Amino acid sequence: SETPSALTILFGATGDLAKRKLYPSLYRLYRKGHLSSGFAVIGTARREWDNDIFREHVKKSVMESTAVQEQIDEFISHFYYLPHDVSDSDSYVALRTLANDLDNKYALGGNRLFYLAMAPEFFGTIADHLKEDGLTDTEGFGRLVIEKPFGHDLPSAQELNEQIRRSFDEKDIYRIDHYLGKEMVQNIEAIRFANALFEPLWNNRYISNIQITSSETLGVEERGGYYETSGALKDMVQNHMLQMVSLLAMEPPISLQDDDIRREKVRAFRSMRPLTLETVNDYFVRGQYGPGEDGMLGYREELNVNPESNTETYVAGKVMFDNFRWAGVPFYIRTGKRMPLKSTKIVVQFKDIPMNLYYRPDDQEMEPNLLVIHIQPEEGITLHLNAKRAGHQLQTTPVKLSYANSGVDVMNTPEAYEKLIHDAMRGDSTNFTHWDEVALSWSFVDVIAEAWRNEKAAFPNYPAGTKGPKASDELLEKDGFFWWPMN
Ligand code: NAD
């Protein structure tokens, strides 16, 4: 569908996210003609910049991200800057005046996207002012786009939600989970619901377990201060990992409309088996990296990290669904920093066939069928099958059918942020997280966080650069499974 004209008002315009992701994404949308019906951007932040400094900043950030620079000067001429103090009404009055001017100048129809690329502590204040000072009072749409983290537990998320709901309806709130903007995460639905081959098997009669891995090679870098208040559970599991789980587990929606998909995701979250303080350790394990080879620091030695920190840099867990489709099928998730490689992928392991007529050399068991969805850095699908081994009557050999997004495709594939900004402009909230999903995933995660707060962990328990603590392997071994390799 057409992208309507709109004014984007960006809070946190001098920040890291805006520079690395938002400006390059807007430029790509512009180059593809998606902003042709009219657009303008007002950047605000504390710094006393003017339009010229801001435009140079935007230009530089675009040029750092792409070799193509056509129409860059035309592009940046749509950018305006206002210094801003989030709690000062006068700031908003000035903002309103500029917004109204640009509305007229570019014929934007009063459509506004308020993008908060700032720390969540400011969201409530900004939302209040946007309403009180009349910025939301236009003919067109007024949508609020906000970044994670959405709270640090259920009560804080509820409080944050109440604050922004004073000024915005749920339908106008776009909570970003950038994993939902990734091409192959969006492909989960297509793989499931567009293939006669998979959906009939997508249940506990044919699937033995599902494994989702998201590993990073980096440590906390200079974000130690933030990470100390978060940890892998809140930073990765509550949002990205559980979102992927819900897309894999949900029932087929009646249509691909945002409401219909959301309804099924919420039902999936509701059928997750809740944990209790007593059962947490049977389902979830945590890890923290210690020093590794080549002088890699342990987490406790990193900048702004407590030398006795109890913060987890690794989590593995088992999520069970108590419903007809999934009863008995574990969904294993693991995520960690300072792993041997950077990769996000999903492995769907099918059950063994009822009787094995073939054997493999050296009497190995036949491998189960696997469907592997590669999310990043590779994008694609691999199906592991067994075929006859050439020249041998009774032996099989594993074969892999692979589809990979080719280099050209990857280059043309919109980046997650590009897709999400485009969706928010078009009013498609499919790939954003609804409040009900946020609330349900926090209530699931809060119990784990509480159990772990009460009990000091034996950290560090894996060396930097390795694939996590032993307890993570044991979690699967006790169910008779093992992690498929990360690579
Ligand atoms: P940042 O610290 O680089 O930028 C913060 C911005 O907010 C700056 O422009 C700063 O001027 C502005 N700001 C801060 N206090 C202000 C005040 N009192 N009045 C006016 N402006 C003020 O942060 P960031 O990395 O760009 O992240 C922004 C948000 O996005 C955060 O909520 C973060 O959690 C989230 N996020 C960031 C990334 C990322 O890659 N950087 C990824 C996911 C989510």
Residues whose N, C-alpha, C, O or C-beta is under 5 A from the ligand:
A	BS01	NAD	G12 A13 T14 G15 D16 L17 A18 A45 R46 H84 D85 V86 A117 M118 A119 P120 E147 K148 P149
